[in-house]
Amino acid sequence: MLSTAKSRPLSGNDFIAYLKHKQFSQRSLETSQRIINNYLQWVTKENLEPEAVTYQDLLEFMKHGRKTGKSPRTIQHYLNTVRHYYDHLIKAQAITTNPVHGIEVKGIKQKTLYPILTAHELHTLYHHYPNDTYRDKRNKILLGLLVYQGLRTEELARMTTKEINLREGKLDILGSKKHNGRSLQLESHQVLDLYDYLLQVRPALLQMPPKRHYQTRIATEQLFIAEGGHCHSLHNLMTQVKRKVRAINPSVTCAQQIRASVITKWVKKYPLRKAQYLAGHRYISSTENYLRNDIEGLQEELNRYHPLN
């Protein structure tokens, strides 16, 4: 049963103002307005109070959606908006619990969702990573740019030494057709590690004989290189990183999981527009997708699929 803290109805307009404050895109605002109006009309028709809706009521709402011809994916989209609506009521102290949490629509091909790592777990990956060899030092730099700046693997692959600004402690990421460029702050320990890498480790790797006998040393501005300056693919380096990272935390599966964890942290910490900038998303709707990655409750949600008959 949904418990109430204050018995006062809140309008759909209040909800839209709440989403505006969270910096939702105009398109998302318009869609949310339409969805929540439909939901509140259904609540009124069923002689319910929005603040007193229960889990069972929401299952009936889902059944109503199926009967009116809505697809499982559309119903899930409705539920996501209603979930935000009740988060809004909690913030307004109209209720104390959200009846939508944990409800998913059965029958949808779900995107792969990774276990979200906490800030402490991300920090541990970096600081427990070995630092013994030149390869380890290079790979730790690579891992740090995943853990603290949430870079994409393709951004890491094309990064050059020119994008590193140690004097200002910043990293300049070039944009592409799909992604926005941005300037990201480096952690202080990253600046020190990068200084060592650029002045000692990378020059040493350049002077080493290439691993393949038919290769010769090459001069390159690419940031992450193998022996002799060669590094045709970041895949080999990422394989090395993944093997040692999993020894630290077996729940880590891939670089995309680390990036998703970093963006989820940003979305909870910063306004949506700032999180969009840090992530390099061209569209804010891409950033909005991470709003449902509730760090405290995601693992429970992933395994709760409630039937819709």
N, C-alpha and C positions, 0 to 999 in steps of 0.2 A: 504494500500500500504506500502510496506517495504521501509523505508527511509534509505539512505546510507550516511555514514560519510566519507568514503574514498573509491574511486573506484579502488580497486586493488584485483585481484583474489587471493585466498589462496588455496593451494593444499590440497589433502587428507592427505599427509604426515605431513603437518603442524598440522592438526587436531589430528592425532595419537600422535604426540609429545605432544600436549596439554593434551590428555588423560593419557599419560605416566606421565606427571607432576602431574596429579591428582591421580596417583598411581592405575590405573585400572589394573586388572589382565591380564596376557598374553593372556588367552583365550578370555577375553572381548575385548582386543585390536585387535586380529585377526578377531573376528566377526564384530567389528565396522569398520575395514578397508574394509572388503568385502561389508558391507552394504553401506558405504558412497561412495565407488567406483560405485556401482550399481545406487545409487541416482544421482551422478554427471553425469553418462552416460545418465540417463534419462533426466536430465536437459539440457545437450548438444543436445540430440536428439530433444527436444522440442524447441530448439533455445532460451533458457532462460539463464540468468546470475544467478549464485547461490545467489549473493548479492541482486538480485532484485525479487526473488521468493515471491509470495503473498499467502495469505490464500487460494484463489481460485485455484492457481497452485497446492498447496499441496492436495486439495481435488481431483484434477485430478490425482495426483501421487497415492493417495489411491485407486482410481478407477482402475488405471493401475495395481496396485498390485492384486486387486480382479480378474481382467480379466486374469491375468497370473497364476491364481490358488493359490495364497497365502491366507492363512487363516487369519481371523481377528486378531488373536493373533500375527501372524508373522508380519502383517502390523503395528500393534501397536508397536512391537519391533523395526521395521524400523523407525517409527516416533520418538521413544524415542532417537534413535541414531542421527537422523537428528536434534532433539531438542538440543542435546549436541553440534552438529556441529555449529548451529547458536549461541549458547552461546559462543562458541569459537570465532566466527566472531565478536561478540559484544566485547569480551575481547580484540581482535586484532584491535578494532576500525574500522572494515570494514563496520559494520552496527550499527544501534542504537536500533532496535527492533527485537524480535524473532517471526517469523510468525507461529511457531509451537505451541506456548503457547496456551493452552485452547482446543486443538484438541485431541479428543479421538475417538477410533474406536468403533462404535456400534456393538453389537453382541458378546462381550466378557463377560464371567462371571467374574466380577471384584472381586478382593480380598476386604475384609472389610477394608476400610480406615477410620481412626479415625480423628476427628478434632485435628489438631496439636496445642498443648499448647505452648505458648511463654515462654521464660525463666522467665519473670516476673510472669506469671500465675503459673508456677511450684513453684517458690519461695514463692508466696502467699499461696499456698496450705499448705506448711510446716509451715510457720510462723503464719498462722491463725488457725492452728489445735489446738483444746483444749488441755490443759496440766494440768487438775485438779486432775484426779485420777491415780492410778497405771496403770490401763488399758489404759488410754489416753497417759500416758508417754511411755508405751511400744509401742502402736500403732503409736505414732509419730516417734519413732525410725524407725519402719518398713517403714513408709511413706517416711522418709528422704532417706532411702537406695533406694527407687524407684525414688524419685525426683532428687537426686544428683548423684547416681551411676548407675541408670538405670538397677537395677538387675531384673532378671527373678523371678517369684513367686516360681519356684522350687528351685532356689538358696537360696531364703529367707527361704524356708521350711527346708532345710537341713543344714543351717548355725549353727555353734556352737560358743561358746565363744572363742575357740582357734583361730578363724579366725580374731579376733579383736585385732589390735595392737595399743593401745592408745598412747604408748610412741612415736611411729613414725607417728601417725595419719593416719594409713592405714588399709585397709581391704583386706584380702587375700581370694580370691574366688577360690575354688577348681574346676578343670576341670572335664569333663565327656566325655562319648563317643561322644556326639553331640556338646559339647561346650568347648571352651578353658578356662583355668583358667587365672587369672590375679590379679595384685595387684593394688588397687584403692585408691586414696587419699581421705580422709575424709575432709569435711568442718570443720572449727574451731568450729562452734556451735554444729556440730554433735559430735565432740570429747567430749565436755562438757556434752551433753545430754547422750551420751553412758556411760560416767564415772558415772553419777548419776544413770543410769539404772543398770549397773553392780554391783555397790556398795550398792545401796539402794532398787531400785524398784524390780529387779529380785529376790534378797534374800527374800524380803517381799512376793512376789508371791509364792515362794517355800514353805514358812511357812504357807500359807493360806490353810484351808481345801479344798479339791477338790470339784468341783461343784456337782459331782455325789456321792451319799452316799456309793456306793459299791467300790469306788476308795480309794486308800491310797496315801500318799505323796511319790514321787519318786525323786531320785537324777538323774539329767540329765545335760549334757553340751549343750543341744539345746539352741540356743540364745533366741528364742521367745517361751515363755511358758505361760500357763494359771495357775490358782490357783492349788497349790500342785505339780507343775512341769509337769502337763499334757498338751499336745497339740498334739493330734493325727493328726490333719489336720490344715493347714494354712487357709483353707477356711473360718472358723468362724471368725478368726482375720481380714481377708481381707473384709469380709462382714461388720464388725464394722467400718473399715477404710473407705470403700466406702460410707457408709451412712453419715458419718460426712464430708467427702471430698465433696460430692455432695451438702451439705448445704453451702459450701464455694463457689463452682463453679459447677453449675448444668450441664455444658457441659462435665464434666468428666464421662466416662462410665465404665472404667475398668483399671486394672493395665497395661495391654498391651498398652493402649493408652498413659499412662504416659511414659512407656519405649520407645515407638516409638517417642514421642516428645523429649526425652532426646537424643536419637541416631541421630535424625534429626538435633538437635542443634550441636552435635559433628561433624557431617559430614560437616556442614557449617563452623565450626570453625577450625577444624584440618585437616591435611593430611589424606587421606583415610586409610592408614595403621594404624595410631594412633587411628582413630575412630573404626576400626575393633578390635584392641586390647582392647579398653575400653568396647566395646559391648560384647566381648567374642565370636565373630563369628569365627567359624572354617574356613570358606571360605570368601574371600573378596567380592565375588559376593553377599553374603547376605547383606553386608554393602552397596554395590553399589545400592541396591534396594531403599535405603533411599535418594538417590540423587534427586529423583523426588518429594520428600516431601518439596517443596518450601514453606516455612512458610508464605511468603507474598501472594502466589497465590494458595495454595492448595485448599482452600474452593471453589474458583471459578471453579477450574478444576474438582472437584468432581461432579459438577452439569452440566457440559458442555459435552454432548455426541453428536457429529456431525454425521449425517447420512452418511452411505456409501452405495450408491445404486448400 
